[in-house]
Every structure is written in structure tokens, then in C-alpha cells.
């Protein structure tokens, strides 16, 4: 995710208020496992015997996701009329029970469920709280056995509201179309899901819209069909994705199709009023080639971009096909495509690990400037440190385990400095191994920040506990020993 420059001052104001009133941000509580920095008492208690847990265990979003099963595939079919803003959907979810289940939960925001079937039998269901769909199958589901649940639902999708980032999830575009994008929540504004990055799954979409409208989504573009004044567009993403990285975008798109030199299919879509973004998006092959040199082979079979004419507060790394706000520039394209490695292919374990996504995507912009524009990153680093040297607010923003609501405060700027300092601490050859090794070892999976620290120390052959504490876990300006390591010292 790249945040609009208009949103960043708000984040800094929030940080300043916290300092003024004496709030300690992301203090490690009693009962904390200090190897991870996440609270061992914050995970939701297990449900009663035979029930999947309400919540996947992320301390920041305790009721997001569910336990008791693992999703293999979402097959989503929706019908949406921009004139009425009504969505009707049927979600077929293929999963495997990881425990004996008398009942289990899915997450769904606002939309109304009319029918649920598990296998070939009708199931009882109830919608509880803000997003819980509680399903009781006609027969218990045994552990280690696959099952299929079909949910029929509909209504007018609603957004999630975030004070700093604006609305996310299902949104109405200025052209009258609609799109889904947001972090950490988005997917469940338009389909039921196990809404946690820990449960990545394959994804297919069949989206039916009135003739004249078209649909862009993740992955491979499959054949469309038209009948009775409506067209159904089909998309398939065979590489498992985290639910917040799923998207659908409905508009009167101008679509460009091409291939990368290795045969990767590229689909770029431009909303009315966004056609002027073609020049920067045409550099995508160059950008992906550059990032592949830094991070290893591009991890997906498709690529591209979705350009809105709307000035939403962020652009987002929706898998294989990022969504861009009207303000997005070339550096934003670099940032969101770096996420295809850091965030999409290798997804975070907990939202406390968000630096694994944003710090690296942001630092990719620096590396691009170094390679393509001749930028001296050491000079840039020193200038930024000097500029921020006496800013308590700037240094107080932790980069790991920063606390719920603080995930996006420091990762875009302080995070860049921290990674450049790390690069200088361990040297370029080791830093190169760190990047490529990380994306290779955890491809298509999940990983945590403590695992990354271990990964770096192993490659560098250094004890970096003090460095990581100073730059990533701490909330003060690093001491001179860590602030200016290696060649940064003059």
C-alpha cells in the first residue's frame, strides 16, 4: 500500500497527540512472548468443543478470521448493477476441516445471507456481531476432511472506515462504477471469507454486469459471455492470495493487453479520465525486470494495473494487478509491484509484521532512484536523519509490533532509513542474499518479523539484536552506534 501525501500529515498529527497526552504506543504487555513481541494473552480463547474459534489469533484484530478449517479455494459469482448499487452473490468455498466441527464461522460485512449449504445439505446459519456468519452443518464435519460450503447473499455493499486512510473495501467510483480495495479489511465487504492473511487460498470470480460495463480482477482473464443484456466476466488466480488482496473493479474500462518477454500475461485497465496514466504504466516491464534483479523471479503468472480516476487515500498491491489512485506516480508503480514479492507472495503472519510489506516496498523506491536516476542513497539517508534528528514524534514510531491502528505510521519513511542502515550494517553482498533468500524461502507462504531477524543474522554472521532493537523494535532515535553504521559514518 502507498498512502497519499495528503494522508501522511494526519498520521503524524495522530502520533504527536499520543506523545503529548503521554500514551505509550505498543507497550509490551505482561504475558508477552518476547521472541515475537506479540501478546500471548491477546489471542481469542478457543471456542467450545466442536466449534472453530472466532478469530484466527492476530492480537491486533482478534475477531478477524476463524480457526477450525483451512480454505483451499474461493469461487465467487456476483451480479452487480451500478444503477441500483445492489450486489447479489453466491460464494462456493472449498476447505478442509482442521478439527472436528459441529459449527464454524465465516466473515461477512453488512450483506445479508439468504441460504447456506454445506455439501449437498442445507445448513443452519446466523449473522452475529459486526461480521460473523455462524454456520451449523446438518452433520458434523470430521477433522482432516474436505468440505464445500455455498453461501447465497446480497444487498448494497458498505465500506470500512479508517480515520487516517479513508474508506476501504467496496467503494463507488466517480464514474458510477465500483471497486474493492483496502487494508487490512476489504474482501468481506463483497464476499464471505476466512478474513485473515494466514489462510491464503486460490480465487476465481465470475462477475455479471450490464452490457457496456466491464470487470477487472486478479489473475488470468478467462472467456466472457453475454446474455439478456448482461455480460459475465471471469478471472482466475491460481496462486493462493490473502483475502485483502482480492479485488473486483467495475467500470467502462479501456484495456491494454500484452506480454512480458518471458510470456507473463499483462492486463492494464484505465477508467474514464485515467487514460493519461498509460505512459507510466508502459514502464511496467522495466520495473518488473529491475525488481526481479533485486528480489528474484517475478512470483506470479500475470501482471498489470488498474487505474482509477478517483483520488482515494491509497493505492494497493492487489495481487497481480495493483489498484492505483489518480495521484499515483511512477514511484507508486514501483512500490506496489515490489509488494508482489513483499506482501503478496510472502505474506505477513500478523499485522504487527507490516514492516515486511511496507518497509521493503518503500525502500524499493530508493533502490530504483539509485539505479535509474543515480541517486546517492547515503547522502539522502544522512539528510533525512539530520532533518529528523530532534523529532521525538518521528523516532517514536515503532516499526515492529507498533500496536493496532499504528501499522502505517512509520513504515513509509522511518522504515526506509532503517533498511538502508541495515544494508550498510551488513554490506551489499549480504543484503542482496537477504532479499533473494527471503522471497525464495517463503514464496506463497507467510512469515513474521522475528523470522526475518533470524534470517538476516544467519546470512550476515552477526549478532544484530542491538541493531534491530534500536531501529525496528525501539521508539527512540537509535544511538550513534546504530544510527550511522558502516559507510554512513564520515
N, C-alpha and C positions, 0 to 999 in steps of 0.2 A: 504494500500500500504506500502510495505517495500522498502526502497531505498538502492541500492548497496552502499557499503562503498566507492567505487570509485567516486560516485556522490556527497557524502556529503561534501568533501573539496571544491568542486565547489560552493556549496550553501553558505558556509562560506565566500569564496572569494567574491561572489556577495554582501553579507552583509557588508563586510569590505569596499568595494568600495563605497557602498551607504553612509556609515558613513564618509569616507574620503571626499567625494565631498559635504557633507552637505545635502544630501537628507533626508527629514523627511519621514519615512516609515509609510504608513497607517495613516496619519494625519486625524483627524476627520474634514471633511469639513463643511462649512456653510450649513445650511439646513438639518443637520443630526438629526435623531431621536435618542437621546442618550440612550433610553431604549434598542435599538438594536445595535447601533453603525454603522448602515448601512445608506448610504446616501438616504434621501428621494427625492433627485433630480436626482439620477442616473438611476432610472428605465426608460425604454424606454417609450415614450409617447404612449397613446393608438392609434390604427390605426383608419382609417375613419370608420364611422358607417357601420355596416355590415361586418367588417373585423376583424379577430383575430389579436392581437398585435404581432409585430415582436419582440420576446423576452419575456421571462417569468418573468422578473423583477429582476433577480440577478444583483446587481450593478457591480460585477466583470466581468461578461460575458453577457453583455446587450442584445446581439442578439441570445443567446442560448435559445432554446425552444420557445414556442409560447403560446399565450392565445386564448381563444375563444372555446376551446374544451378540453375534458379530455379523454385520451386513456384508454381503458379497456384491450385491448389485441393486441399483435403483432403476426401475423402468417407469418413467413418468410420462403420462399423457395428459395434456391440458388443452382446454379450449378457452380462448380469451377474445373478448370483443372490446376494442378500445372505446367504442361509443358508449357502452354501459359500464365499463371497467369491471365487469364480472369475470371471474375465473372459475371454471369447473374442471376438476381433475380426478384422475384415478392413478394412484401410485401402487405399483407392484414391487414389493421389497422382498428380495431373496436373502435369507440369512441362515445362520447356524446357531442353535442354542448352545451356550457355553455352560449352562446349568439346567437342572430340571425346572421347567417353568409352568406354573399354573396361570400366571399372567405376566405381562410385560408392558413397557411404555415406549411410545414414540414422542417426538416433539413436534408440535404444530402451533403456529401463532395466529390467533384470531379466526381463521377459516373454520367452517362448520362441517363436521363429519356426518354423513348420512348412512354409511354402511361400511362394515368391516368383515372380511372373510379371512380365515386362516386355513390354508389348504383349500379343501372343497367344502368347508363348513362355515356357516355364519358364526360370528363371534360377538360376544357382548363387549360394549365399549362405553367409556365415559370420558368427557373432556373436563379436566380439573386444573385449577390454578391458571397461570398465565399461558402455559404451553404444553401441558401434559395430556397425552392421549393414552389412556389406560385400557389395555385390551386383555380380555379374558377369553381364551380359545375354548371351543366346545370340549376338547380333550387336552390334557396336559402335554406339553412339548418336552420330550426327553433330551437330556444333555447330549451334545455331540451329533445331533441330528439336524439336517437342513429342514427349513420350512419356508413357506411363502405366505405373506400377508398382503391383502389387497384392500386399500383404503379409498373410498369414494368420498369426495369432499367438494366444497365450493364456497363462494362468497366474494366479497371485494377485499383483495389483499391489503394489509396495512403495513406500514413501515415500523422499524425500530428507531427510537430517538436517542441520540447521543449529544450531550451538551457541547462537546468540543468539535465533533466531526459532522454534525448534522444528521440527517436521516439516512438510514441504510435499510437493506432488504428490498422489497418491491417498491418501485418508485415510478411515478408518471413523468414522462419526458415532456419537454416543451413543445414537441411536435405532435403530442397526443398519443404517442406510443407508450411503452413501458419497458423497464429493465430491472433486473435484480442484481444488487451488488452491496456488499457491506462486510464489516469485520468487527467483532467476532461473530456477529449474527447476520444472516441473510436468507439461507436456504429455507428455513421453516416459515418464512412469510409466504411461500408459494408451494411447498410440498412437505409432507411428513417425513421425518428423518431421525436418525440417531445423531443428534447435532453435537458432535464432538470431533475434533481433528484426529483423535486417537482411532476412530473407526472409519478408515478410508475405504471407499468402495467404487466399483465401476458404475457408469452412469449412462443412461440413454434417455432421450427426450423426443417425444412426438408432440409438436405444438401446432394447434389448429387456429388459424386467424382468418378474418375476412379477406377476400381477394383484394390485392393492392397493398396489403401489409406483408412483411416477411419477417423471418425469425433467424437469429444468430445465437449459437450456444457453443458449448465446449466440444472439442474433439473433431471427429470426422463428419463431414457433411454427407448424408445419405440422400436417397431419392425422395423428392417431394411428390405430393399428389393433390389433385383439385377435384372438388365435387360440390355441387349445390351452393356455389358462391363462396366457398371456403377453401383454403389451401392448408395442407398439413406438411410442416417441415420437420425433418428428422435429423438428429445428431447423436453421435455415439462417442463416448470417451472410454476407451478400454483400459487405460491406466488408472488405477484407483485414485480418487481425489477426496480431500477433506470437504465436508458439506458446504462450508462457507465459500469454497472456490467454484461451486457450481453456479452457472448463470444462464439466464434467458434474456434476450433483448429483442423487442418487437418494435419495428419502425418501417419506414419506407426507405430501406437501405439502398445505397449504391455499393455494390460488392465487387471487389477485385480478387481474382483467384490466380495463384501462381505456385511455383515450387522452388524450394531451396536447391542448391547444387546436389545435395545428397538425396533428393526426391521427397523431402518433407513437404507435405501439403500446407499451403499458406492461404488463409482466407482473411481479408481485411474488409471491414464494413464501415461505411460513413453515413451518419444520419444527415438529413437535410440541414444545411448550414455548417457541416463539419468537413465538407469536401476539401477545404484548403489544407487539411492535415495530411494529405497524400504525400507531400514532399518528405516529411519527416518519417512517415511510416515506410516509405520506399527504401529507407536505410536499414530496415529490419534485418535483411540478410547479413549486412556488415556487422550489425550489433550482435547477432547470434553467433557469428563466426568469432568475434572478439571475446564474447563471454565463454564460448567453448574452449578457447585457448586458456582462459583463467580457471574455469570450473570443471572442465571435462566435457564429454559429448552432450549435446542437447538431449534432455531426458524424455522427450515426447515425440510422437509421430506427426503431430500437427502444430501449426503456429499461426500467428496473425494478430489482429487487434480489432476492437470495437470502439469507434469514436462517436461520442455523444456531442450534441450541440448545447449541452447543459453544463453550467458551472457548479456542479456538485462539489462538496468539500474534499474529495479524494479521487484518485484513480486506484484501481485494484487489480491484483495479479490473478484474476480468474483463470483457471488452469487452461493452458494452451492458447488462450485468447484474452489478453487483458482488456479491461474496460477503461477508457480514458475520458476524463472530463475535458471540457472545452479549453481549459487553461493549460493542458498538458503540453510539454515541450519535448525536445529530443532527449534530454536527460531523464525525463519521466519514462520514456520508452526504454531506455537503458535500465532504469530502476525496476520497472515492472517485469521486464524479461529476465533480469537477474533473479527475481523471485521464482522463476520456473525451476531453478535449482534449489535456492534457499527459501523454502516456504511451501512450495508445491510438491516437488519431487521428494525433498526431505522436509517433512512437516514437523512442527513443534509437538512436544509431548504435553506441555502445559502452557497456558498463556503467559506464565512467568518467564518462559523461554523466548519471548517475542524478539529479542535481540538477534537470535539465529536467523530470523527473517529480515528484519528491517535494518539492522546494523550493516549486514553484508550487502543488501540491495543498495543502501545508501553509499557504502564505500565503493561499490562498482562504478558509481558516477565519478568518483575521484580517479579511479583507475582508468576510466575512459578518457577523462581530461588529460591525464598523464600521457596516455598512449597516442591520442588523436590530436591534442592541442599543445603538447609539450609542456604541460603544467608541472611546476616544481612542487611536489606534494610536501616536501619537508618545509619549504618556505610557507606554503599555505597552512600547514599544521602550526608552525610557530606563530604565525599571525593570528590564528584563531585562539590559540592558548593565551597569547598576550591580551587579546581583546576581552577574553572571559576570565582573566586571571583572578580578579577580585569579586566575581559574581557568585555569591553563595547560592542563589537560585539555580544557576546553570549547573554547578557541580553537585547539587543535592539530588539530582535526578538519577536514581539507580538504573542500571541497565539490565540487571537480573533480579528477579523477584521484587519488582518495584511496587506491587500492590495493585489490586483491582482498580481500574479507572485511570491508572498512571502508565499504562502499557506504551502509549505513543508519545510520551513527554520528552524523552532524551535520546531515543534510538536514532533519530534522523541527523543529529548534529554531534552531540557528545559521543554517540556510538561510532561515528566516523573517525573522530580523533582517537578513540580507544583502539580501534582496529589498526590505524596507522601506527600507533605506538607499539602494538603487538608485533606488527610487521618489522619494525625497527629493532624490537627486543630480540626476536628470534632469527632475523635475517631473511632475505628474499627467497633463497632456495627452500628453507623450511616452510615459509609462509605459502609458497606455491604447493608444496606437498600437503600442507594442512587443508587448503581449499579443495584440491582434487581428491584427496583421500576421503574427506568428509562426505562429499557428494556421491562418491562411488560406494562407500561402505553402507550408507543409509538410504540409497536410492529406493524410491517408492515406499519408504517407511516413515517412522517417527523417531525423534531424538531429542535429548534435553541439553540444557546448557552445561550442567556438571559433566556430562559425557563429552562435550566439546572441550572443556578444560583438560580432561584426561587425554583426549586425542592430541591436543597441542603439546602437552608436556612430553608425551611419548615420542613425538616426531622431533621436537626441539632438543630433547635430552636435558631439559632444565626444570628446576623446581620453580613454578610460576605462581605459587599460591599468593605471595605478596602482591604480584602484579595484578592478578585477577581481582583480588580483594580491593586494591586501590582503584582500578578503573571500572570494573563491572559490578561488583557487589557493594562498593562503598558509596557514601553520599557526601564526600568532601573532595576538594581538589587533591589529586594524588601528590604525594611527596616528590621532591625533585628527582629522587632515585628512579621513580616510575614515570614521572611526567615527561621526561626528556631522555628516553633510553637510546643507546647506540649512537647512530649518526646524527640524531637530533640535537645532541649536545654540541655546542660550538666552543 
